[in-house]
Amino acid sequence: MINDKLRFIVSLFLLFVFVGCETHKNNIYESNKKQTYLQYSDLARVSHLSLNNDGYIIGIEKRKRDTLGGVPEQYCPDRFALIPEQDVDNKSKKLIHKRNNKFKQYTKYSTAMLVTHIARYFDTPNEDSFNSFRRPYFLYNAYDTYKSDSLNYEDGYEKLESLKKLLVKDLKGKINEWRLNRENGERHTVTHEKPPYSHIIIFSMGWNNNQQESIYRYNTILDNVKKVAVSNNRNNFKPLVIGFTWPSVWFGIEDSLLKKKTAFISSYFTKQDDADEIGCTIANWVIHNIVLEAKEEVKKYCLNEFNKDLSPEVITIGHSMGARILSRAIFSQEYIKSGLRNSVSSYHPESRSFVKLFIGLQGAFSANRFVVNKGWEGSPYAEFYKYPTFFTLTTSYNDKANPAARFFTGAKHVGGKYGLKFAKKEKNAKVFKVIKWTDNYQTDIKTLSSMSNEDKRKIIMIDATKIVDGIDADHGAKKPLDAHNDILDTDMAELIWALIQNFADYSNMN
């Protein structure tokens, strides 16, 4: 471990390289904590944030346990439990023990992560100049009473069940509408205009992204990807979005720039644990007990009614610590209490639904997570080969944020040069397949499509230095030291679409 002096120097350096979104607002509450809360519940309090695509936004916040109703027990929130360590060999027991200790670390605080609002977006804007955005319909809103801060931990989980029911209804409705139009002879017009949902895309952004910025990024990324899909004559790409927002930094609303920046840097250690806590708990629950269960129900319905699976493919896209959240979630089903765990199993793809594709954009987590007996986390992702999911990561030598994190966490983050160098080592060739992105779409598509089945089942690390360069490819503007956040232009959209086309293509309508 480095000494405190070096840690301080590194922290000052990170002040300049870990640049996310900054929101400048006047103080609304005198309490700094409530200032922090506010930027992660904007949607719930003032419904002015609009999701461009059909879908849902799940708002996650953090509160002291002693202020909550339905308080979960410390270390093991009510719906979750440690992985049993008995009935396994000594080697496996040591790994499980390490993983359980990390779970305790993520959930040891006097605080807890909870769902405070769930917004549903399906209505299109009307022509009224004052209603140019999609209005959210709230399945759950803990802030129905303005400034109310009386929250219950269990309420959010219970309302997620409402999300599952509506999700099933949404998916079935689009499929039935499309099938009916086809049967009525409108195939050539309707299939392009009103296809069923091709994918469920689960999003999470990372450190220092408030609710406004997160929703803006979800809209921008998908709008760009849809344009690329259309340019490649794929008009049936119609994603349904489930986006997380979470309290990813301290003091987001603050008049003092120095205080805001100091809190920003100081929050890093806590926020990486917060990301893992969300991954092990809320995001884990949403993926395995909500989304995959809904897909499974729709799949069975389609097979019974049409003798064909018309359910959408499930994709997760996370940036930075958002990739940490979603990767942690995929590998955390075992933490759901056995009596509450649904029938979906990640280990039986032949009969059950699963996440088809994981896309980690500049991921802020250690490459050691994928390698047996590496690091101090118990190698939580080392059994990736048992999962039917395709795991893909972007990385870049231009990313300055992820390498900087190594100096005070010790982690070789997959989104930066140290993670890339680690993946390139010959001894890790059975775990990682490293490919170089050229920014020539046809060349890159060929590279992906020509990969062997053996390589496709590895962790595919894409050296995207060519496009993750801190330059807006669409406008030519350069943002110094901001390559880490270079995910919103067309060249990244082309990369994402190439991954979807190769690993999660939706061809069930033919």
Secondary structure, 3 states (H helix, E strand, C coil): CCCHHHHHHHHHHHHHHCCCCCCCCCCCCCCHHHHHHHCCCHHHHCCCCCCCCCEEEEEEEEEEHHHCECCCCCCCCCCECCCCCCCCCHHHHHHHHHHHHHHHHHCCCCEEEEEEEEEEECCCCCCCCCCCCCCCEEEEECCCCCCCCCCEHHHHHHHHHHHHHHHHHHHHHHHHHHHHHHHCCCHHHHHHHCCCCCEEEEEECCCCCCHHHHHHHHHHHHHHHHHHHHHCCCCCCCEEEEEEECCCCCCCCCCCHHHHHHHHHHCHHHHHHHHHHHHHCHHHHHHHHHHHHHHHHHHHHHHHHHCCCCCCEEEEEEECHHHHHHHHHHCCHHHECCCCCCCCCCCCCCCCCCEEEEEEECCCCEHHHHCCCCCCCCCCCCCHHHCCCEEEEEECCCCCHHHHHHHHHCCCECCCHHHHHHHHCHHHCCCEEEEECCCCHHHHHHHHHCCCHHHHCCEEEEECCCCCCCECCCCCCECCCCHHHCCCCHHHHHHHHHHHHHHCCCCCCC
